[in-house]
Amino acid sequence: MTGAGGTSETYDLAIDPTRSTLDTAVRVAKLAEAARIDALFTADLLRFDAQGAIGSQEPLVFVSALSQVTSRIGLIATVSTTFSHPFNLARLFGTLDHVSNGRAAWNLVTSSVGEENFGPGELPSPEERYARAAEALEVVNALWDSWEPGALTVGPDGKAVLHRDRVHPIHHSGRFFDVAGPLNIPPLPQRRPVQIQAGQSAAGTALGARYAEIVFTSLPTLDHAVDFTRKIRGQAERLGRPDGLPLIFSSFHATYGATEEEARRLVRERRESIDFERGRAQVADMLGGGVDLSDLPLDATLPESLLPDVASVNRRRGRVDIFAGYARQGYTLRELIIAAQDTGHWAAAGTPEQLADAVEERFRTGVLDVISLGGLADPRQHDFVVNGLLHELRKRKIVAPDYTGTTLRENLGLELPARATAAVRV
């Protein structure tokens, strides 16, 4: 991160797909820190996926382990508020912030899958999930702020002295949670871990506008990025939040080539390897899961009757909106299957310089603050990322050459928000 006016980069963690060890992740973490990448990002999946993705390690435990083999890189863990209690969340992320000396970040999701593993009942509606998420955030922030400055000091004998009158219950009573508080761990190095939120539905955008410091997004085109940024920052401004918040975080699916021709060849080869029959199920999933595409010819467009009403979909409405939009633009089923390989994320191909042009365009337009990169575990990809793309972005003063602080919040240039106050329902 370059500080104010710059962009930041994170790295998506991948592990050896056949083993449950940290070997690959530790190697990647050390490579990422050596490259002065700002943070490691861990996603999560709360069920077995018969389509191929078997899930991931539990993110908080995983990045806690990585905190012990790194010293500067940030640690982003994805955890759902739909299946977690805010008192536990405050303790878990607070402890991560302590064991990492101020490098913790929470990527808040409300989950679109996994309800079958957390008790009876269907997945709540997006509106219900985001209402719970908003209250969970209120509770977590109040717990992190329940210790006043100076509540814990060093006494003449060098031991910690607790000033009990500076530690306060939060007395929260709400629709979803009743939490007395205060938090039972000491004040955090960052006071609050960095707060990231993923979700692009109307409810998700409203949550991000009100609370998130960074929003993780699927913005496949510049037009999508401009429209989303305008909406969420407009809402944030009306809520009285500081200018420039929330930061926009996009996953960047890059295909690198030493030449433009090589990059095009790699894209062509990847498309030629697509299993288009399996791809029908991928597109159906991008459209909310309730669409039968088994009999539609690959080179036919989708009739309007097959496209769902986005408001009726209970899972990933932002993604559904993107792919329904593609269909209405006249994409054939074949073209939709090709697009589904990047699951609605931003994808580009070219030389490192050409990819830097794509990043710079969004950055200069004001719709990109953080990008997610992959490939460090592969020597060739590592060279393209570190000595190619990042080198070029640093030449253009879009990415900082080194860490600017010891905490993730400092490296991202994020100020601490105002302290929370207790809220009691009456």
Summary of the structure (lengths in Angstrom):
residues: 426
radius of gyration: 22.1
end to end distance: 43.9
largest distance: 79.0
contacts: 1385
relative contact order: 0.15
helix: 40%
strand: 16%
